[in-house]
């Protein structure tokens, strides 16, 4: 099991001692989001013979959405021939799938 986050945008502080600096930090965060650098995307790689992968994500909540997209041919084949789905619970995402051969990569987007 492995997963890694994609490029991330640092969240600006809610309060900052200098208004100009605070505006700059907010602008950097918004520009990062517009450039696709959000804190809710991952690349996950499945292990051989595994049928479940747990991704820790503290903002996740029960009933949220987790979207999976195959990133290589073995992942596409697994998704085509078995059920591959993700569920969110408090603080994590559980990806269930048929028995993997190892190396299947999926993009994971979490919307809680």
RAQUI-V293063 format. One record per pair of residues at least 12 apart in sequence whose ideal C-beta (glycine too) atoms are under 6 Angstrom apart, sorted by the first residue. I is the first residue (numbers start at 1). GAP is how many residues later the second one is. Records with the same first field share a line. If there is no record, write none. Layout:
# RAQUI-V293063
I = GAP, GAP
This chain:
# RAQUI-V293063
1 = 46, 52
2 = 43
3 = 39, 41, 52
4 = 39
5 = 37
6 = 35
7 = 30
8 = 31
9 = 20, 23, 24, 28
12 = 13, 14, 17
40 = 70
41 = 68
42 = 66
43 = 64
44 = 62, 64
45 = 60
46 = 54, 58
47 = 55
48 = 53, 54
49 = 50
50 = 50
51 = 48
52 = 44
53 = 42
54 = 38, 40
55 = 38
56 = 36
57 = 36, 53
58 = 33
59 = 53
60 = 28, 31, 32, 33, 50, 52
61 = 29, 51
62 = 27, 28
64 = 24, 48
65 = 46
66 = 20, 22, 27, 44
67 = 42
68 = 18, 38, 40
69 = 38
70 = 36
71 = 34, 36
72 = 33
74 = 29, 30
75 = 29, 30, 31
78 = 26
82 = 16
84 = 13
93 = 17
